Amino acid sequence: MLAGTAPSSATSTLRIRDEVCEILHCFNSTPATESSVRVQRLESLAADFPSETLEGLFDYMGIDDLDSVIESMKNRTWETGIDWKKFLGTSAENVDFHYAGIFELICCLLYCVHPELLFKYVQFCQRARNYETSAGDSLFARRSREYPFCKRALECLPPFVSARVTPASVAAVKARVQLMLSSGDSHVEVGSLRLYLNCGLWQNALDLAKQLVGQNTTHFEVFTEVLSAFLKAGVLKEYQAQVWSLMPDKFRLQDLLSL
């Protein structure tokens, strides 16, 4: 299911996964003092064996493939024995004390091992948390409940260093942008665009800029951010057709000279 670093042996991988599941199964019957010890053990396993720990966490949650689980939720055919209100809460502060930090731990593991799955996992948590919620809720109500999960994921991720990324880390940048754009925070659109630009992900930046302009985001600001970054990096010639297609009608020569 989750391909990560090569395990030392099939036996040790299974042992770690089983220990992770055992820790989580014991949470509900564990006093608060022992619960903190179990969480520390879980964090230790995550630090030493991130891929195996992640697989154990997903085993406990009954997740084999996020896409198929989310589809089952849509069809109301998904079943689980987990109390998601306790497991996830609605914020980091009101999670049941037994499960404090588990959501954040999984997000960090995914970000490091499988960043391409991070946003899907947050979507899964949103659906799991509201699985029993009335289907008649308004779109605004459903979106409002989604924001804390995206924010919680962003807040727990390691600090991001803006630099030209390697091919292996592109997925991590994309995951962070997806979370930013779905966080519900104001003015994140241009910040997300800057993240792509600062990382030298030129085509990703252009694709996002086209979406933002189409959504009536501040057209002038989006264009000047893109044009300035492409000029400074010396890559405008390669992408000039796409960049100039973003130019607002009222953009003037003096605006260009001020960049």
N, C-alpha and C positions, 0 to 999 in steps of 0.2 A: 504493500500500500504506500508506504512512505520510504523512499529511497534516500538514504543519507550516507554518513560515513560508514565504511565497511566494518561490521562487527568483528570482534576478535574471534568469536565462534558462535555457532547457532545456539549452543547451550547457554552461553553467557547472555546472549541477547534475550532468550526466552526467560532466563532468571530475572533479568532487570525488568522486563515487561510485567512479569508476574508480581514482582515486589511492588511496582508502581500501582498495579490494580489492587493489591492487598492493602496498601496504605490508604487508598481512596475508599475502599469498601469498609475499612475500620473507622473512618472519620465519624460517622453518625453515632457510634457507641463509645467514642473517645472523649474523656474529660478535656477541658481547655488546656490544662498543663501538658498533657500528653500530645494533644493536637499540634502544638507548636513544635514539639520534637519531631513529629512525623513530617510536618511541612519542611523543616530543616533537612531531613533525610531526603525528601523529594527534591529539594533544591540542589542538594549535593549530587544526587544521581543525574539531574539535568545538566549540571556543570561538567561532569565527567563523561556522561553518555547521553548527549542531547537527542540523537536520533532514536535510540532505544527507549528513552524516557517518553518521548513524544508518541511513539507507537503504543506504549503502555497506557498513556492518558487517553488516546483515541480508542483503544480497546475498551477501556472502562466506559467511555461514552457511547460505545456501540457504533462508532464511525469507521466505515471501511472506505467509503468514497463520498466526499462532501456533496458532489453534484447529485448523486442518487438519493442521499438523505434529504437534501433540500427539496428535491422533486417529490419525495414521499410526504414531506410536510405539506406541500402545496395540495396534494391529493388527500390529505387527512388520513393517511394510511401508516404513519410513522408511530411506532410504539417504543417506549423506553421506561425503565424503572427509576430514572433519576428525577429528583425534585429540582427542576431547573430554577425555580424561584430562590431556593436555598443555594444552589450551585453557582448561579450567576448574579443574583440580586438585580438591582437597578442601577447601582453605582458601586464603586470600590469600597465605600464606607458601610453599605448595608448588606453585604454578602454574609451569609451564615458563617460564624467564626471558624467552623471546621474547614471551610473551603476558601478562606481568605487568601487571596493571591494566586489561586489556581488559574483563573482566566488570564491574568497578567503573565504568569509563567508560560502558559501555552502560546500566548502571542509572541513572547520573546523567543521561544524555541522555534516557532514557525518562521519568524523574521530572519533568524540565523540559518536555519536548515532548509526550510521550504517557503521562502517569502511569497512565491506565486500562489500559495494557499491561504495566506494571512487574511486577505479581505473576504474570501469565501468563508473562512472560519468565523469571522465577525458577523457575516450575514447569517450563518448557521445559528450563532448564539442569539441573535435578534429573533429569529423564528422560534428557536427552542424556548426562549424566555416568554414569548407571547403565544405559544402554541395553543393554549386553551382560551386565548382572548377571542372575543366575539368577532366573527368575520364581518360584522356590520360596522366596525369602526371606520371612521373617516380616514382618508389618506393622510391628512395632517396629523391625526392622533398616532397613526402607525409610524410616520416619519419622526415624530417628536420622541418616541420611545427608542428609536434607533440611535439617536445622537450619542447618548452616554457610552454605548459600546465602542463606537469609533473613537471617541475622545479617550476612553480608558485605554484602548489599544495604543493610541499615539503617545499617551503620557508615560506608558511603561517601556516603550522602545528605547534602546540605547541612543545616546546623543548622535546626531547625524553630522558628519564632517563634509561640508560642501567641497567637493573635488571631482575631477573627472573620474568616473567610475569604471570599473573593469566589467567585461561582459557578464561575469558571474554575479555581479551586484546590481545589475540593471533591474532585476525583478524586485529587489528590496526597495529601490527608489520608486518604482511603479506602485508597489504596495503602499508606501507612505503617502503618495499622491492620492491614491484611491481613498484612503482613510481621511485625508485632509478634506477632500471634496465632498465626502459624505458625513462630515462631522457636525454640520449644522452651524459652524462658526461663520461669522461674517468676514468678508474680505479674504477668504482663503484661496480664492481663485487665482489671483495674481501671485500669491505666495507659492502655490503649487507650480505655476508656470516658471517662477524663478528657480525653483528646485530643479526642474528639468534643465533649465538654461545653465545653472551653475555647475551641473554635472556633465554638460556637453552632450546631452541627449537631444540633439537638434530636431530630429523628425518627431519625437514625442512632444517636444515643446510646440512645434508647429501644429500638430494634430490637436493639441489641447487649446492652442490659441484660436484655431478655427471654430472650435466648439464654443469657446467663451464669447467670441465676437457674435456668433449666431444666437447666443442667449442674452444678447444686449448688455453684457458686462461692459464696463468702461472701455470702449473701443480704443480710444486714444492711448490710454495707459498700457493696454495689452500690446498694441503695435509698437510703442516706443520701447517697451521692455524687450521685445523680440529684436527689433532693429538694432538697438544699442548693443545687445549681447552678441549678435551675429557680426556686427562691425568690429567689436573689440576682439573677437576670436578669429577674425579673418576668414570666416566661412560664408560670407554673404553671397559671393559669386556662385557657389554651389547650390544655394537654395533661393536665389534671388526671385524667381518667379513666384514661389509660395509666399515669401516674405512681403513682396510688394502687393500681392493680392489682398493682404490684410490692411493696407493703408487706408485710413479714414478719408472721406471726401474733403474734409476741411484741413487736412494736414498741409502745412506750409513749408516753404524752403527754410525759413528761420527756425522752424521747429527741428528740422533735420540738422541745421548747423549747431543747435544747442545741445545735441546729444554728445 
